[in-house]
Amino acid sequence: MATAFLWGYYGFGNFGDEIMFRACVDLLKELDFGTIYTPLPDGKRSMGVTSVGRFSPKLISFLRRSQISMAGGGGLFQDVTSFRSILYYYYLSRMSLLMKKPLIFFGNSIGPLKRTASKRLVHEVVSHKSVVFIAREPVSYRYVRALGGNAWLGTDPSILYLMNDESEVKKENKAVFFLKKPLDVSCVLKSLREHGIEDFVLSSAFSKDCQYLPPLRTGGDVLEEIKSSSIVITERFHPALVAAYFEVPFVIVDCQKARRFFRKYTEEEFFFSRRDPLEISLKVSKVLKKRLSLKEKLKEDAMEMKEFLKDTLRRW
């Protein structure tokens, strides 16, 4: 059995990154990678992988033992949150290449990149002949191609995980919110009530997001809340993606990451909104009447991305 070094923003309680992690682990196991090494905060254990602290000296040893290095989804190469983050992922990329490991970016995006130094680091990595960059969305695909990199347009890895979720969930007459910070949603709730929705839930896709906002009640399991809802209103990308997959109406609020992704699937504007309660309430009325049906296309793209990875690994 082969060995893989899988890395990403894993172990920090971010809903999207965790389902991408599960999807990538399951996929690597399916492809006969019997041992998977993954950097996790404080060497946490998860999904049966062999974990190591994110800054442990053992990282190099685990990478040396691996046949491939794979960045499993997400916007790792961006410097909006911090420059230290991009330096860390550059380090993992550079060590992989120095050890002559094939480096795969599996459903990743690039940017925003505000610093000249960040752009140089990314250019150095993605233009390397041993790198295959499977982009999550068209903007990143075109960017890597423009830098002379080996790019292929895929989709988000989390879809592979969602495809394995066959459980039936009873639909509830409720709206689920994912907000980074508190927002006056009174006019949004009024619009929802006009459509017969009386139950309002505040869920969280990240530990630092808004956790308390009366009269919204606190939600439970994120995936189950989305699947069972009548509409999702979110400032986070992955709750919108999950809603799209399970064909739950959704409104995306001020999220450029989501806008870049969904532009591949539709030119419709009715499910995008600024962080303006009045505009959100107007968009709610539209999406409840005019939905997007994207599930089959998302599945098709995910399967094509999976097959492309298989073909790439065979060539190596």
Secondary structure as UniProt FT lines:
FT   STRAND          2..7
FT   HELIX           15..30
FT   TURN            31..32
FT   STRAND          33..40
FT   HELIX           41..43
FT   TURN            47..48
FT   STRAND          50..53
FT   TURN            54..55
FT   HELIX           58..65
FT   STRAND          68..71
FT   STRAND          74..77
FT   HELIX           83..98
FT   TURN            99..100
FT   STRAND          103..110
FT   HELIX           116..126
FT   TURN            129..130
FT   STRAND          131..135
FT   HELIX           138..146
FT   TURN            147..148
FT   STRAND          151..153
FT   HELIX           158..162
FT   TURN            163..164
FT   STRAND          174..178
FT   HELIX           186..194
FT   TURN            195..196
FT   STRAND          199..203
FT   TURN            207..208
FT   TURN            214..215
FT   STRAND          217..218
FT   HELIX           222..227
FT   STRAND          231..234
FT   HELIX           237..245
FT   TURN            246..247
FT   STRAND          250..253
FT   HELIX           256..262
FT   TURN            263..265
FT   TURN            270..271
FT   STRAND          272..273
FT   HELIX           277..289
FT   HELIX           295..315
//
